[in-house]
Amino acid sequence: MIKAILIFNNHGKPRLIRFYQYFAEDMQQQIIRETFHLVSKRDDNVCNFLEGGSLIGGSDYKLIYRHYATLYFVFCVDSSESELGILDLIQVFVETLDKCFENVCELDLIFHMDKVHYILQEVVMGGMVLETNMNEIVAQVELQNRMEKSEFVFISRM
Amino acid sequence: MSPSVRLQEMIRVIRSARTQCEERGVIQRECAAIRAQFRQADNVGRSHNLAKLLYVHMLGYPAHFGQMECVRLIASPRYSEKRVGYLGAMMLLDEKQDASLLITNSIKNDLSHSNQYVQSLALCTLACMGSAEMCRDLAPEIDRLLRTSNSYIKKKAALCAVHIVRKVPELGELFTTAAHSLLSEKNHGVLHGAVVLITELCEQNPESLAQFRKVVPELVHIMKGLVMSGYSPEHNVAGISDPFLQVRILRLLRILGRNNDTASDAMNDLLAQVATNTDSSKTAGSAVLYETVLTIMDIKSESGLRVLAVNILGRFLLNNDRNIRYISMMSLQKIVQTDHNAVQRHRGTIVDCLKDPDASVKRRALELSLALVSAVNIRSMMKELLLFLSSCPPELRAQAASGIFSAAERYAPSQRWHIDTILHVLTTAGADVRDETVPNLIQLITTANELHSYTVHKLYRALVADISQSLVQVACWCVGEYGDLLLRAECDDTEPVQVTEDDVLDALETVLQSHMSSPATRGFALTATMKLSTRITHNVDRIRSIVSIYGSCIDLELQQRAVEYNALFKKYDHMRAAVLERMPVIDKTSPGHSKGEMTAGPVQERDQTQKQPAVETVSQESTNQASNLLDLLSSSDDAPQSTPAQPHSLDACPTSSSSPEGDLLDLLGGLDLMPAPSLTVYEKNGVTLRLQCDRQMDTGVSITLSASNSTDGDITQFNLQAAVPKCVQLQMKAPSGDVLPARAAGQLTQAILLKNPNKVGLRMRVRVSYCSQGTNYQDTVQIDSFPSVAWQ
């Protein structure tokens, strides 16, 4: 099970946080800080798996992260997930974001936080991997956005 | 106008704040505005407000006032508002909040909505934060959705079902048939969801596991299709066709094939095929291969296949990509118990990984190396491990140190090697070892008779050079105990140190005065100094002066020791040599004792006369009994006397009150659980005192005195004192309290240990004193006959 998905930048500012297990608000912020602390110390040519944090889930969890330009994408998983699979999943997620936002950059994530959440909802649901086919994900997100837009057109005409 | 423009405005404003304080101010203003708008009845921009609130929540500011708004938005008919409402529910609500119950109805309605996206929102929310009650309510709905024809909904319903099964395992049976039928789907998303659901059902319930074994041929068929199919653009990741689904199916096959021959047979061909055909140059292929290897090792596969699997792992281990190396070490860890020899072949590579600059790889290599230590390779492995310890990252030190200790204990080829290894670890990583190492090491040293002079020489050198507390404690103890060997300066195994008595005393005094010594260490040093008074010839006066200085020390423990040692010098000089002689070999305690289970409370010993020092160990208890009891003893006709105290036997216990472990004299050893008859020994004024023999040992017995009160008022200041004939030793543990509640509402117990090495008849005199309804009472009871088990 995926316990949390965190995206933060090189200075530790959170860009997207999604927890699939209940934590109180201050615990959530503490987890973000601790994760940033662990991940930022890593060199660029070491492996993408980290153990040793203590806040989430006790002992059965590891952090799988990828560093893209200014952002860290961190998935916090337990032992029931395949580590290399999650690594690929991060790649799929980022490529999906790229397709949805057209050459996605950090500012896109900042200003369209809700949209990123909706895209993530198509990939991971309830801590489990839902869909890994990028085209399928993008198609569904498009349809949903179109539906939302059509409502607003209707309302603004009123 | 696009829906979140106001959100973007707010974000822009927040980002332009230059200081944290400014940002807080902006956010507070925004939150106040949002709260005001929430209170208005109808509002076009409701969804924007909630979106803004969620952004603020992500930054870490409180957002609980948005919970009711989420509920309202979810109930709205408009999709845009529902969307934000559900997102808010997933971020802000959880089953502990009351508001979460209110959305159950909305979710129920939305699950049967005509629009599939509304349905999917409801499913998503249920899967994220559905409580057990919600799951129970909505499970039939989910089951219905599992049978629709819409694959988008089906895959979401499958994962929702997994969440329900996790929360309420009994509902698993509801989904079993649906799960079966989902396996014949073509859509990969649905297949994936179905496999996850079946995996969860099998993990929860062994009966489902037996049922789903029939599905193995179907799964094999699907896998074959994936592996052998050509290039299919929609599921392709780096040349592998839907590796995510392959990995899931392999995992499920592993669960189904475990401990089951028929299922394992059905999979053998497939696993061989996957193992040979998958291209592992990219991560996707490696992921599939890795799962295959784990599955092969876990099921009852044929030996050829196992060899293939271990070879694949070996190849992984030599791969340049660090991720692959990490993964292979993880999988080797899983199989090291069962296929130990196969993993031993790769020991060289694993030990090399200890030197890898990557901390994660180091951690894996350390665990694996510790698992690979065996009697054959202990010397070479220990060399590598000690080398690693000196350069390892700080977070791994404690683990490495404890791993080295347990490995050394199990496979030490000689005692000298064992002591050397422990000393090496203490000098390199002394700050990170656990407290138990000190008594364990001391016990080890006492058993190694021939090595005493060697050990004390090495430790003396370490004492002068080092400051880590564990090492200093052990060194002080050794110098105190074997100081004469040190001064004689003869040693076979190592270069003897030419020290004078002054040097040794200097070293101990430095420890006593150093700011870096913990109170426990100072205690060790003081006792060691005292012990040296019998082992050296010239500087006894110096020792006396050192000891008397500490008689006014602020630390209670040190002060008590110093006062007692002073008394030993002044009044009981004739006994000093006997008291401070060499310690007997200490018995190794069972693991239960050394882990901190307190089987013995504070041990207090009774002495002949009032002035004689009573040495106390681990936890201090207020002892007002000493003087009163001694009056009792001196006044009786039998002149019962207890044997002289043996303080030296208690020296070994580290006096740090933090760890009650290390009760090296296992006084209550020997578990003879005989039925314990009880005897009423005193009954007066409503107070009943009963005696019960708990345990019988070769040389003694442990009894419990329990008191109860049948009057209407509480009895306070209840106190028991006991005396025994000479040649019998008495030790009283701490009473459970000193108040007897009225009307036998509770009991007081006190345990007493009698040591009877000469096997004389056991007799005991007990004085009971208490205060009942304002009057003080005191009575004496003679117990001549113990319940029969007391007689040998």
Interface residues (C-beta under 8 A of the other chain):
Chain A: P14 L16 I17 R18 Y20 Y22 E25 Q28 Q29 R42 D43 N45 V46 C47 N48 F49 L50 E51 G52 S82 E83 L84 G85 L87 D88 L89 V92 I110 F111 H112 M113 D114 H117 Y118 Q121 M125 G126 G127 M128 V129 L130 E131 T132 N133 N135 E136 Q140 L143 Q144 M147 E148 E151 F152 I155 S156
Chain B: M1 S2 P3 S4 L7 Q8 I11 R12 R15 V44 A51 L54 Y55 H57 M58 L59 G60 P62 A63 R78 Y79 S80 R83 V84 L87 M91 D94 E95 K96 N115 Y117 L123 C124 A127 C128 M129 Y152 K155 K156 L159 C160 V162 H163 H188 G189 H192 G193 V196 E234 H235 V237 D242 P243 F244 V247 R251 T283 A284 S286 A287 Y290 E291 R322 N323 R325 Y326 I327 M330 P357 D358 A359 S360 V361 R363 E395
